[in-house]
């Protein structure tokens, strides 16, 4: 199913220079139900993954300890390690580099990421880096934030979604950015969603990502703690980025997917959506290493569709899941 570029606000044509980022193409050759990957093949050990399509190459980034690494691929199935995109000595903070997102704006690349539980922005002239934070200061004043995600509306207005932590847990908020995409318009942190449904057994809503389809804004988010096997994806919708956001009654939409090639996945979450080379919408997410084993989490990719009707629904396929593998 194809989606026009204008359906994705973070790919809005209203802001010149933003490039579409891709996720994956489903494996159409797996007609015999055989695994796509043999047990000896190594998965890409990324938590909180993000995939950028720039030119004919896909770039994958994910959470790291003292920096952020990058992998490259031509087909979104096999990947090659391409080095360190961001080093701690080029950034605020020394460790806990989490949940990077990378966007191309004109001739520069922007990386939004978390360092020591603070949102930061770094720049580079190549998707391979090195990404450098010119002013080594967090984006927000005096608050702990993680899982930042850029969203650009169809009118060109940029927003940042992120998690704020307090004594009640993690909650998704949004703030408007200045047009330079490097600074906050004001420190007015508007709340979006928090723990509110029965399946959310822990006080965590995190890893939000927003797209626009038709007149509706869709937010995917992760519920429960990331070490919990019941970590899964829910969806909330709104008519504006500031909300109010309303969660699907049938959440979670993606939890314990049963795959033909890899069995039952646990701890699926922290997703990002992309447009692939064919113009199709894809979603990338991480899952636990194996049932009962959390680390190192690995990167998977699937497809996304929207069903039409009185209440449009977002659907993540369990049949088209592929596991990213290290190219030999």
N, C-alpha and C positions, 0 to 999 in steps of 0.2 A: 504494500500500500504506500503510495507516494504522498508526501506532504509538501505544500509550497513553503518556500523560505519564510514568507510572511507569517506563517503559523507559529514560528519559533521566535519569541521576543528577544532571546539572547542572540539571535541571528538577524536582528531587525535591519532591514534595508534603510531605515530612517537614520541609522548611525553609520556613516560611510567608513569603510575600512574593516568592519567586523567580518571575519571569515567563518563559514560554517565548519563545525567540528563534527567528525564522524565517529561512529561506534563500530558496527560490524555488519557483515553479510552472512545470513544464515547458511549453513552447510546444506547444499542441495544434493550432494552426492551420497549422503548417508541413507541410502534406500534400503539397505539390508539390516538396519538396526544395529550395526557394529559400532563400537566406540571409535570416535574420531581420533583419539590419542591412546597410545599404548601406555601401560603402567610405568615404563621406564622414562617416558617423556616428562620433563619438568614443567609445571605450571608457572605462570608469572606471579611471584609472591608480592602482590600489592594489596594493601588495604586502601579503602577510600579512593578508588581509581577514577581517573579522568582521561578521556581520549580526545586528541586534537587531530583533525584532518587539515593538513597544510600542503597545498599542491597535490601530489599523488602519494604522499606518505602520511601514515598514521603515527602519532606520537602518544605514548601512554605514560602517565605520571601517577605517583601514588605516595602514600605516607612513608616517611623515613624517620630515623632517629636524629642524625646530625646533618641532614640535608635531604634533597629530593632527587631521585634518579629518573632517567628517561629511557624508554624502549621505543624501537621503531618497527614498523611492519608495512608490508605492501597489501596484505589481504586480511588483516585483523584476526588471523588464525595463528600464524607463527611470528614470533617477535625476537628481536635482537637487542641486547643491552647496548645502549649508546652513550653511557657515561652518567656523570653527575650534572644535573641541570642547575641546581642551587646548592651552594655551600654555606655552612653556618657562619663562616667569617665574612660573608657578603650580606648578612641579614641581621636584623634584631633577633636576639635569642641564640642559644647554643645547642638546643636539642628540642625534641618533640615537634618535628616538622610534619604537619598533618594536612590531609585533604586539599591538595593543590588543584587549582583550575587555571588553565592557560588560554588566552585569547589573543588573536592578532588584531591590532588596530593600526591601520596604515602600514608603516614600515617598522613598527615595534611590536613586541610581544609582552603581554602583561601576565604575571603569575600572581594569583590571589591564594594565600595559604595561611595556615595557623603555625605560629612559633611560640612555644611555651604558653599556650592558651591565650594568644593574642593574634588578632587578624592583621596581616601584613600584605604589602604589595611590592613586587620586584619587577624590573624591566630587563629586556634583552633584545638583541637584534636578530636572534635566531631561536627557533623552538628548542634547540639543543642547549641553549644558554651560552655563556654563564648568565644567569639571572642575578641582578644586583639591586638591592634596595638602597636607593640614593640617600634617603634620610632614614636612619635605622631606628624608627619609632613605629609603634602600632597605629593602626587606622583609628581605633576608638580609644577614648580617654578612660583610664582607671577601671575598666571592666574586663572580666574574663570572657572571651568569645572563641568559638571554634566553628569549624564546618562552614566557612564562608562560601557564598555562591553568587556570582554576578548574574543579573537579569536586566536586559535592555528591552523596554517596552516598544511597541510599534510606533510610538510617537518620538522615540529616541531617548526617553528619560531612563537613566541608569539607576538601578537599585542593587543593594547588597542584602542578601538574606544570610542569617547566621544564627548560632546558638548562644544564648546567655545562660550562664550557670549561677544558681543561687542555692540557698539551703533547701529549696523544694525540688531541685533537679535542673534539667536542661529544657529550654523553651526556645522555639524559633521566633526570631524578630526580623524586621526589615527596616532599612534606612535608605534615604535617597542619596546618591552620590553626585558630586559635581561633574561637569562634562569632561573634565580632564581624566576621570575615572581613577584618580589617585587620592582623592580626598572626599570627606563626608560633607554634605551640604549643611547639615546640622546634627546635633547629638540627640535627636528625637528618635528613640528606639521604640518602634511600634510593634507590640506583640502580635503574633500570628496564630500559633498553635502551641498547646502544651498537652501533657498526659490527660486523657479524658475518656478513653474507651477501654472496655474490659480486656481486650487482647494486649493492651499496653500494661504489662504487669510491673514494669519499672518506670520510675518518674523521668523518662527520657524520650523526647522527640528531637531528633537531630538529623544531620545530613540532608537538608532540604535542597530541592532543585526544582525550578519553576520554568514551565513553557506555557505558551498561549496557543490554543487551538480554537478557531472561530472567535467567539466573544468571551470565551471562558479561560481563566487562568488555572492551570493544574500544578499542584505542588506534590511531588513525591517526598516522602520523609521516612526515616527509620524509627521504629519504636522498640523499646526495651534496650538494655545495655548490649554492647557489641559482643561480649563474651557469652551471652545467653543464646542457646540454640534457637530460641523463639524470636530472636532478632529478625525483623521482617519489614516489608515496605507497606506503608499506607498512602492514601491520596487524600488531599483536601482541595477544594475548588473555591474560586472567588470571582468577582466581577471587576476587581481592581487589585493591583499589587499590595495595597495597604489593607485589603480585606473588606469586610469580615470573611475569614476562611472557615469553610464548613467541611468537616471530614465525611468521607463516604461511610454510609451505614454498614456496608459489607466489607470494611477493612478487616484484616490486612488483605491487600490484593495480591501479595507475593510473599509466601512464607512456606518453608519446607517444599520447594518445588521438586517433583519427581521427574528426573531426566532419564531419557533412554540410554544415554552414553555414560553418565557419571553417577547414576543412582540418586539417592535423596540428598539434597543439599541442606546444610544447616547454617544458621547465622547469616542469612542473605540480607544485604542492605548497603547503605551509603552508595546510592546510585547517581548517575548523571546520564542525560539523554543527548543524542547526537544525530547528525545527518551523515549517512555514508556516501560513498562515491556514486551510488545509484540514486541518491536523493531520498532514500528511505530512512525512517526514524529507527534508531537503535538505543539500547540502554546498556550501560556497563555497571557492574556491581561486584562486590566481593562476597565470598562465602568462607566458612571455616575450612581448614585444611582437610578434615574428614569428620565423620560423625564422632563426637566426643573429643575431638582435637581442634582447638581454636587456631593456634599459630603454626606456621605462618599462613595468614589468610591469602586466598588466591583470587584471581580476576576472571570473571565470566561475562559473557555478552549475550543479549537476547534481542527480540524485536518488540516494538510498541505499536499498538493500533488504537484508534478511537472508534467506538461503536456509536452509531447515530440513533436518535430517538428523542423522546421527551426529555430525558436526562442523559446526555452523552457520557459514556464511560470510557475510562482508559484501561487498556488490557495489556499485560505483559505475557508474552508467550512462554509456556513451559516446554514446548516442543522444539523450539529453534535455539535452545541454549547451546553455546559452544564455550569451551574452556581455552583461554589464551595459553599458548605453550611456547617454551623457549626454543628458538631455532638453533639447530645444531650446526 
